[in-house]
Amino acid sequence: MSRIPAARRRAGHMVVILWAAMLAACGQLPRQTASELNESYLQALERTARAMHTFEAGDPAEQGALARLAGYFGQLDEATVRRDTSSLYAAEAYLNDNLTAVQGVDAIEAYFLHAASAVEAMSVEFLDVARSGPEYYLRWRMVITARGLNRGQPVISFGVTHFRFDSEGRVLLHKDFWDAGTGLYEFLPGVGGLVRRVRGAAGGGL
């Protein structure tokens, strides 16, 4: 893995942050099941396979696409979402944050706008990037503070996001992989106690 320059690591990520805050604020769990999320991801992989673009490693187009991601998520407020979502994501882009999935740039924009209001503080440091042809995998460390989550104290979580880009450097596919147990559910009222009991019963192995 190659290390991302420091200027790109000032990032607040990913839909995952927003869903964590929104779930904490509204006290609701996602409506989509794990099997539905998995199936939608498989369909998105097939649907975006022809349109995804392979950049030359290290060329300005590739670096620009990664920099735009960091810039967008580094200050994810309403103004940024309204201004930049349509240029960051392709028209038929797919987003799956391990909790829910949406498709289309308008749906993605609405998703961010709806969720961002619940965030008190968020930051993500992109630690590494790996690529396999047109497939990009960004490893990150997330810190989130939100109303109703962990009694308002920061929660730290780690994850990886799979990205595909089109020839203009816009995101075609965005799929987060992260541990929702330690990253969210453990800190939700009611649900958190159950997660901790299950982990304890397994001897801390979960």
C-alpha positions, -999 to +999 in steps of 0.1 A: +000+000+000+012+035-007+007+063+018-016+091+009+000+126+012-009+145+044-029+171+025-053+144+014-057+129+048-077+158+062-109+141+054-142+135+070-156+105+052-181+088+042-216+081+044-210+059+073-203+088+095-236+104+086-256+072+091-241+067+125-251+102+135-285+100+120-293+066+136-282+080+169-304+110+165-335+093+153-331+060+171-340+039+141-322+010+125-317+007+087-345-009+067-324-030+043-313-064+053-277-077+050-288-100+021-304-071+003-273-049+008-251-077-005-272-083-035-274-046-044-236-045-042-232-075-066-256-058-090-237-026-088-204-044-095-219-058-127-236-026-137-205-004-133-179-029-148-180-014-183-180+022-173-152+021-148-119+037-159-083+025-153-060+055-145-023+054-150-008+049-115+002+083-101-010+104-130-027+138-123-062+124-132-059+097-105-044+120-079-071+146-087-099+120-082-085+110-048-079+147-038-116+155-046-127+127-024-107+140+005-118+176-001-155+167-002-156+146+029-132+169+047-159+195+051-192+177+046-217+204+053-249+214+034-231+239+012-204+214+002-230+187-006-251+210-027-221+224-045-200+194-051-220+161-050-229+162-087-193+167-097-179+141-073-204+113-081-215+101-116-252+104-125-259+067-118-234+063-090-240+036-063-233+040-026-235+013+000-222+022+035-228-013+051-260+000+066-280+011+036-276+016-001-287+043-025-283+048-063-281+080-084-264+113-077-297+130-066-304+102-041-268+104-028-271+142-024-304+139-006-289+112+017-260+134+027-282+165+032-306+146+054-279+130+075-254+158+079-276+179+102-272+152+129-234+154+130-217+174+158-181+165+148-165+141+124-131+134+110-115+107+089-079+101+083-071+082+051-043+059+060-035+040+029-047+034-007-043+002-026-054-004-062-060-034-085-065-020-120-096+002-118-104-009-082-094+014-054-094+005-017-089+033+009-082+024+045-094+050+070-097+059+107-129+077+117-137+097+147-173+108+152-192+127+179-230+128+176-260+134+198-271+102+215-240+082+205-217+071+233-231+098+256-217+124+233-181+111+236-160+105+204-162+070+189-132+057+169-138+033+141-117+018+112-127+007+078-120+004+041-139+018+011-140+003-023-142+029-051-146+028-089-143+059-110-154+068-145-131+084-171-138+119-157-127+109-122-163+108-108-172+080-084-192+052-100-192+029-070-187+035-033-189+006-009-178+008+027-165-021+047-164-016+085-173-031+118-208-017+126-206-035+160-177-015+173-183+015+151-220+021+159-242-005+174-222-009+206-229+027+214-266+029+206-290+029+236-304-006+241-286-022+212-252-015+227-258-036+258-268-066+237-237-063+214-214-061+245-231-092+261-227-112+229-190-102+227-185-110+263-201-144+259-177-152+231-147-144+253-140-111+236-134-129+203-161-110+183 
